[in-house]
Amino acid sequence: MQGGLHDAFVDELRDAYDAEKQLLKALPKLAKASDSEQLKTAFLDHLEETRGHVDRLEQVFASLDEKVRGKHCDGIAGIIEEGNAVMEEEFDPATMDACLIASAQRSEHYEMAAYGTLVAWARAMQHSDAADLLQSILDEEKAADEKLNELAEGGINQQAVARATDDDSDQEEEEDGSAARKRAGGGTTAKRATRTTAAKRAPAARSARQGKRR
């Protein structure tokens, strides 16, 4: 027997429920890896919101007389895995914060797409209570994404760029210093060679003068 939109809706709902459960474990790691106190606070605030999302999803299941159960969300699992890989990189603090924001926004955009679909389907099937609950979650996901945008554009990205520029300048100065030392070393070698040649020529010149006197 083929399933209908209700079945697809419940399946998507279980996917979202599992995604939120996975994020409950991932968000504390993002907060711990953050250098910016504002970013750390943003992650911890969204952690509290995510706990609320789990509760509201359970209310949605109840309103549909469906069993509360998650279905492994491969999409969010992959995004979290990429984020974990980023945290293992040896970036300067500002660059790490910029990368953590990018990782978090990937998950936000994934959830925004999922909840947008769930709201549309719930309204189409006239599940008004479920639609309102899901809309409230979607609104919070959008707000969290906007907060991350503000942090990125309000200083973190610029700090990462400034750090990269400083590193480039330090590298250029080091390379210039190395080149100068090499040139100085080459000049010293040339002077030594000149003195050695002159020293070799001096006895020959003296012998020639002595021969003329004879």
C-alpha positions in Angstrom: 0.0 0.0 0.0 1.4 3.4 -1.0 1.8 6.1 1.6 0.3 9.5 1.4 1.3 13.0 2.5 0.5 12.3 6.1 3.0 9.5 6.1 5.7 11.7 4.5 4.9 14.4 7.0 5.4 12.1 10.0 8.6 10.7 8.4 10.0 14.2 8.0 8.9 15.0 11.5 10.9 12.1 12.9 13.9 13.2 10.9 13.7 16.7 12.4 13.3 15.2 15.9 16.5 13.2 15.5 18.3 16.3 14.1 17.4 18.3 17.2 18.6 15.4 19.4 21.9 15.3 17.6 22.3 19.1 17.9 21.8 18.9 21.7 25.1 17.0 21.8 26.9 19.2 19.1 26.1 22.7 20.4 28.1 22.4 23.7 31.1 21.4 21.7 30.8 24.5 19.4 30.4 26.7 22.5 33.5 25.2 24.1 35.6 25.7 20.9 34.6 29.3 20.6 37.0 32.1 21.5 34.5 34.9 21.3 32.4 35.2 24.4 29.5 36.5 22.3 29.7 33.5 20.0 29.9 31.1 23.0 26.8 32.7 24.5 24.9 32.5 21.2 25.6 28.7 21.0 24.5 28.2 24.6 21.4 30.3 24.1 20.5 28.2 21.0 21.1 25.0 23.0 18.3 26.1 25.4 16.1 26.9 22.4 16.9 23.4 20.9 15.7 21.8 24.1 12.4 23.7 23.6 12.3 22.5 20.0 12.4 18.9 21.2 9.5 19.5 23.6 7.4 21.2 20.9 8.1 18.4 18.4 6.8 16.0 21.0 3.7 18.1 21.3 3.3 17.9 17.5 3.5 14.1 17.7 0.9 14.1 20.4 -1.5 16.4 18.4 -1.3 13.8 15.5 -1.7 10.8 17.8 1.7 9.6 16.6 4.3 7.9 18.6 7.3 10.0 19.5 10.2 8.5 17.6 13.2 9.8 15.7 14.6 8.6 12.4 18.3 9.0 12.0 19.0 12.3 10.1 21.9 11.6 7.8 21.9 15.3 6.6 22.5 16.9 10.0 24.9 14.0 11.0 27.1 14.9 8.0 27.1 18.6 8.9 28.0 17.9 12.5 30.8 15.6 11.3 32.2 18.4 9.1 32.1 20.7 12.1 34.0 18.3 14.2 36.7 18.1 11.5 37.0 21.9 11.6 37.5 21.9 15.3 40.5 19.6 14.8 42.3 22.2 12.6 45.0 24.4 13.9 43.5 27.8 13.1 44.0 31.0 14.9 41.2 31.9 17.4 39.4 34.4 15.1 39.5 32.1 12.1 38.3 29.2 14.2 35.3 31.3 15.3 34.5 32.2 11.7 34.6 28.5 10.7 32.4 27.6 13.7 29.8 30.1 12.5 29.9 28.6 9.0 29.4 25.1 10.4 26.5 26.3 12.6 24.8 28.1 9.8 24.9 25.0 7.6 22.8 23.2 10.3 20.5 26.2 10.6 19.9 26.4 6.9 19.2 22.7 6.8 16.7 23.0 9.6 15.1 26.1 8.1 14.4 24.1 4.9 13.0 21.1 6.8 10.7 23.2 9.1 9.6 25.3 6.1 8.4 22.1 4.4 6.8 20.8 7.6 4.8 24.0 8.2 3.6 24.1 4.6 2.5 20.4 4.8 0.8 20.9 8.2 -1.2 23.8 6.9 -2.1 22.0 3.7 -3.5 19.1 5.9 -5.2 21.6 8.3 -3.1 20.5 11.3 -3.3 24.0 12.7 -1.9 23.2 16.2 1.1 21.4 14.6 1.6 24.1 12.1 1.8 26.8 14.8 4.2 24.8 16.9 6.4 24.1 13.9 6.3 27.8 12.8 7.5 28.9 16.2 10.5 26.6 15.8 11.2 27.9 12.3 11.1 31.5 13.6 13.7 30.6 16.2 16.0 28.9 13.7 15.8 32.0 11.5 16.6 34.2 14.4 19.6 32.1 15.4 20.9 32.2 11.9 20.5 36.0 11.8 22.4 36.2 15.2 25.3 34.3 13.7 25.3 36.6 10.7 25.5 39.6 13.0 28.5 38.1 14.9 30.3 37.2 11.7 29.8 40.5 10.0 30.1 42.5 13.2 33.7 41.7 13.8 34.7 38.1 13.7 35.3 37.9 10.0 37.3 41.1 10.1 39.4 39.9 12.9 40.2 36.7 11.0 41.2 38.8 7.9 43.4 41.1 10.1 45.1 38.1 11.6 45.8 36.6 8.2 47.2 40.0 7.0 49.5 40.2 10.0 50.7 36.6 9.4 51.4 37.5 5.8 53.4 40.6 6.8 55.4 38.6 9.3 56.2 36.1 6.7 57.3 38.8 4.2 59.5 40.4 6.8 61.1 37.1 7.6 61.7 36.4 3.9 63.2 39.9 3.4 65.5 39.5 6.4 66.6 36.1 5.1 67.4 37.6 1.7 69.3 40.5 3.2 71.4 38.1 5.3 72.2 36.1 2.2 73.2 39.3 0.3 75.4 40.4 3.2 77.0 37.0 3.4 77.7 37.1 -0.3 79.4 40.5 0.0 81.6 39.2 2.8 82.6 36.3 0.8 83.5 38.5 -2.2 85.6 40.8 0.1 87.5 37.7 1.4 88.1 36.5 -2.1 89.5 39.9 -3.1 91.8 40.0 -0.1 93.0 36.5 -0.8 93.8 37.3 -4.4 95.6 40.5 -3.4 97.7 38.5 -0.9 98.6 36.0 -3.6 99.7 38.8 -6.0 101.8 40.6 -3.4 104.8 38.1 -3.3 104.8 37.9 -7.1 105.0 41.7 -7.3 107.9 41.8 -4.8 109.8 39.2 -6.8 109.4 41.1 -10.0 110.7 44.3 -8.4 113.7 42.5 -6.9 114.5 41.0 -10.3 114.6 44.4 -11.9 117.0 45.8 -9.2 119.4 42.9 -10.0 
